[in-house]
């Protein structure tokens, strides 16, 4: 949040521009709108629900038919090579790696059931307050990208190339942005005060359906005359209005550090 407020004005007018990482001036996000140091995989994987999704990604999802199809499409351009190291090709550039070599992903806390479970846990253990992972990233995605590949050509017959993917890079990419769909209500970010954030049960349900209203009135926890005891509804639009009024506030893209995962056995493809 401190980084966002300190940043120069940068936002996407509509979600389709955000997907392309195009800002309000119709230009690509500038380099300082990419954060590669704040989020660490070791920290994220301390949360059991993130670790479960990570394990599913590296043990199962990267070998699914859909993942193999994407891998085949991306590796065929290198079928005349003998070895492929994306670390050297991308020169440690996470954007380059993600654009050209990402082939599978899993979402964390993105489904309706997962959101309800989070809400119940917060109500039971933290009086409705999100935990640190939700506060930092909300729902987010863990990606896998090609790391290292051995390639060999058959000497006779079809002359096809065998590709053995022996390692993958795993990382998180997330957008710290406040973009709403045109004509739709602005996303509710909870009720905030100087003491912290709470999420109303109805808002948790309302986030899954446009027909259920958000709680738009302030909420009091305890004595309302005490500072911080009154919590006010905050939406994406509040951040956008503040940014335009002050010409500050930079929406940015988060890349975590990358974890190299050796693959045993390797993924074998015929190109």
N, C-alpha and C positions, 0 to 999 in steps of 0.2 A: 504494500500500500504506500509506504514511504517513497519507493521508487516511482510509482505511478504519479504521485503528486509532484515530485521533483522533476519529472520529465517534461520536455517541451510538448506542445500540442500535437497529438497524433492519434487519429481514430479512423475507422472505416465507416462510411456512411450507411452501408447496408451489409447484411451477412455475406452476400456473394463476394463483395470486395474484401471482407475479412478473410474469407477462404483463400483468396488470391494474395492476401497480405498487401492490399492497396489502400493507401490512406485517403484522407479528405481532399487532398490535392490531386488525386488520381495518379499518385506516384507510389513505387514500392516503399514499404517501411524502411526507414533509414537504419544503418547498422547499429546505432545506439538503442534501437527498439527491439533488440534481441538480447535476452538475459541467459547466459550459459553458466552462471556461477552460484545462483541462489539455491536451487533445488538439487539435492544429492540423492542418488539412488539408495545409498545405505540408510538414509533417514526415512525415506518413503517405505522401504521394505521392513522397517520396524513395526509397521501397522499390519496386523495379521491379514486383513482383507486384501490389501495390496500385494502381500507376499503370495497369497493363494492365486491371484490373477497372474502374477509374474511366473509362478511355477507352471500354471496351465499354459501360458504362452510358450515357454522354452521347452516344455516336455511334450506338448500335444499340438497346440495351434500352429506352430511353424511347420509342421509336417502334414497339415490338412491339404486336401485336394486344391482348395482355393489358393492357399499359400504357394503350393508347388506350381500352379498355373502362373502366378505373378512372377515367381522366381524364374521360370522358364522364359517368360517374355523379356525380363530384364537381363538375363545372362546370355541370351543368344547373340547379343552384340559383341560378346567377348569370346565367342567360340573358337577363334583362331589363336587365342592366347594360351599360355601354358600355366599361368598362375594369376590370380586376381586378389589384390589386397586393397580393400576400399579405404583403409587408413591412409595409404600412400596416394591413392587416386584423389581422394577428397581433401587431402592436406589438412586434416583435423577440422574441417568445416562442417558443422552439424546440419546446416541447411542443404548443402550439397549431398551429404549422405542421405538425408531424409527424402530429398526430391528424386534421387536416381536409384537408391538401393533399398528403400523400405519396402517390405513385402508382407508383413502381417502385424496385427495389433489386437489388443484387448482393452475394453473399457472398464474403468473402476468406478463404482458408485453411480452408474449411469442409468440403470433400469429402475422401474417403478418399485419393484420389490426391494431393491437395495436402498432406495431412498427412504422407504417406510421403515426398514430395519434400522437405518442410521437415526431416524427420528425417534424411534422407540428407545434406542440405546442412549441417546442424548437426554431424553426425558427421565430415564431411569437413573442414570449415573451422573449427569451434569446439569440438571435442572433446565434442559432444553438448549444448552449451549453446544455448538458444534465442537468436535475435537480439532486438534491442530491440522490434521491432514485435510479435513473438509474446509477449514478456514483458509488454508493456503491454496488449495487447488480445486475445491469443489469436486465435481466429477471430472475425470481426466483419462488420458489414454497412454498405455505403455506400448511402445513400438519395437519391432525387431527389423533390423536391416542386415543385409549381407556383410559378413566380415572378411572371411578368407575362403577362396575357392581354388581347388586343383582341377586343371582341365587337361584332357588327353584325347588324342585323335586315334580312331581305329585305323590300322594300316591298310586294310583291304575292305572290300564290300561297300557298305553304305557310306563310309567315311564320316560317320557321325561323331560328334564330340561328347565325351562323358565329362560331366561336371560334378565334382564332389565338394559340397559346401561343408567345410570343416569348422566354421565358427561364425557367430552372429554378434552384432552389436545390439544391445537392448538399452532403451532410454525412454524418457518421458518428454512429450511435447504438449504444451498447454498454452492457450491464449488467455492473457490477463486483459480482458477487453470488456466493454460495456455496450455492445451493439444489440439492438432489438430489431425484430422484423418490422418493416414499414406497415403501419395500420394496426399493429397488434399492441396489446397492453405491455407496458415495460416490465421486465422481469423483477420480481421482488427479491431483495437480498437479505431479508430478515428485518428485525427491529433492533435498532442500535441506540446505545447511550455511551457516555464517557466511561462506563464500567465494562462495556463489552457488547456482545451480540446474543440475541435469543431468536429462536424460530418458533413461531406460533404453529400449533398442530394443523389448523385450517390452511395456513400458507403452504405447509408441506404437501397437503393434498391438492391445493389449488395449482401448484406448480405443474401438476400432471394433466390439467384440464382448463381450457379457457372459460368454461362455463361456471367454474367455482370461483367466487370472488376472493381476493386477498383481504387480509385484515388491514384496513387503511387508517385506523385510528391509533393514537399512542397507547402504550400498555404500561401499567405501573406494577413494579415489583416492590412491595413495601410502602414506605411513606413517600408520597410524591413530592414533598417539599425538600427531601434530601437529594442533593446533587447526584445524578447518575441513576436514580431509581425510576425515571420515566424513559421508556424506550420508544423511539420513533421509527415508522416504516421508511425504509430506504430502497430505492429502485435503481436500475441501470440509468434511467433518465436523469436522476439526481447528479450522477457523476458526469454525464454528458453536458448537462446544463452548467455545472460548475466549470468544466473544462473550457467551454465556449466563452463563458463570462470572463474567466481569468486568463484565457489563452495559455493555459498550462494543463498538464495531465496527459501523459503519454501511454496509450494502449500499447502493450508489447507482447512479444512471443517468448515463452519460456522453453528452453531446452535444459534438461538435467545433464549431468555427466553421463557418460556411456559405460556400460558394463560389458566386457567381452565374455561371451559364453561359448566354450568349445563344444562341438556337437559330436557325440559318440552314440551310435554310429553316425557318420556324416550323411547329409541329405544327398542322394544321388539322382541326377537328372541326365537325360539324353537330349542333346541339342541338335 
